[in-house]
Amino acid sequence: MAALTALSWLGAPAAFAQNTGSERAPVIDVHMHAMEDAPWAQPVCPNQSKFLASDPRDGKEASFGWSQEDCTPKLYPAKKGEYRKDVLAEMERLNVIGVVFGQPEEVKKWQEAAPPGRVIPGTAFQTGSGTPPASEQLKMLNIAFTRDGFKVMGEIGLQYQGTSPSDMSVDSYFALAEKLDVPVAIHMGTGGSGRANVAMPAFRGSAGNPLLLEELLARHPRLRVQVMHAGYPMIDNMLTLLQANSHVYVDIAGLIWSYPLKEVNRYIQRIVEAGFEDRVMFGTDQLAWPGLMAYSIGIVQNADYLTSEQKRDILYNNAARFLRLDHIAKGG
């Protein structure tokens, strides 16, 4: 399999960061979060995650392995109170349009702080204990999408409750999305972090199986679906779903910088070479590290198994088509 060399990979973000936003071809990041701060965040060694073994007798949680003492490159979280400002500055510099998910009031803060059109707003329903009744949430969502300009229903994190997206208990939300012609973004795949049974006892890896979407899609044939994290690591099931449903897209957020680079390239290459190059969308899962955006774009730009046209499609054109934006820009 073609892969990046270490030298080209390490140089990717630096090479990408030479020009100003006005000189760049546009990029769409379809997976961001409207956070204010991330006090939990530590420096990250991208593409060096390890799910280390642990012994339950130790009474310690397993480590995801993101933070390491000595690595190059290393990404650092924003200073307290500066995360949104720093990320929006990076979006302007890199000419990135971002789909930002969160509670409506938080997403609106990002919209107000950004130039017009830089932030595409998204919001979703919540499940589990302590969440509002479905009737209240459906009313809120209807207002958000019909009056307040929200464009995507996401992030839908049913996997964290161990719930299938085809479960009838949440079908009314997807019915609303289909009725309003709003695409949905569903977390599927990665997220266990080696400590799910301790930190997230309701999380089920099996609930991230992309084929769990089949009954939902059969009930709502006009529903546009964004499978977040591309269903990683269930590549065969992901390809099966894509083959059967031409209006299902994937984003490569999270996995693009979390897992070993060879694994990341192998996964994306499988999807592209299986014939689904027009349904892969760029994303970061932007959470805490402003430098994550340039770093992640660099990985796509330096992928030697992608043509220049495929890179452009992943970085912009596919998402523009999925989101039905008017300004689809090719080339660059």
Steps between C-alpha positions, in 0.01 A plus 500: 500500500625848422564697815649826616863515592580629845676801350208605280253442784693711750534775246134497402354754744795736460481480122128565510531809718691725262223706342214712628137387489414722202762318290381150580241275346215462750477207741191371680542344843175309554565407864574768760372574849381829651713481811612793711791333673636151560651493851554124466720535194870417502764527228435244228740291296291455182492163326679338792207366702539167673234299678726369774418189700390534860432269793167551680672414829694826477184706535619735225334592174671398180675784320415611147860604457444843343735696723868413489807674638713489187349512151511705182273662407298577812173692511417721796160604635399864484550723800200540728234718343671513159393177333217636285702805398801290406300246300309768311830670418630171359184455297547846351870442432441162339176601321299234684122491523398296803188308597487574872288280726363575845212646694335776293604781732865388494509457122352849457794643698734351240291640216498847655877494551577382146470676164174423317498154343803371689289292743227260391286430809399153615313369802336175606284319750632340818412165655557342838420605854435866569418596142182688404198304374492423129206739448705792630807408300302455179352847547846647559643328194212607280561863599876467453470363146201697372555837666854532636700382200651178636608269219604160642353276772807388693698386678270207579682294762273200543797264519592648838166371632544167322201579278466410134410789267223276367339469844138615480541702821686767299323463167295818540817711485612342175147531361519873568838526327366320193189719493706819522767365263771548762805269490589309814849442642523183712794395715596145404814305576787644698453629855564222746851624578599178677301590810137491391394252766629736771436850369203432268321187619210549254733526197500199270745449217238287327262800492747664261450237232414694180257225394276599791396790278331273247155483661505875558581562136229258389241691704629840386629455144552874442712554810855624437742342748851599603671208674741670737847350535420289192385217727861430597622228531216303337618553144326203335161590647556864409569407138191279497282788616650743249448254215132463584420866573625772267391787725714385796828689545781459753722745682856416599498722808668378816656194345714711262722624783435251781625169365836391356555663164532175306166389642336831411628487143403134465143573609448804277664328205268200534197727473636697206626201303171317557339769286362741760737793448206737450357426848801557724491834687774673693452569870703550814267435794647830621495491880789674669807551281493792252794357306302184428338648191817580305655172608203294380473683168868430447442126530250507212714731288805277537324167445682350203219251427259786419494695175475878511134469399428252778667725757288791384187289519578384854597847621206683344290374211345194662384696805370784283288247312381326817410831667354638177712812501474722197870587472665172400860587411714247319875506441761654727 
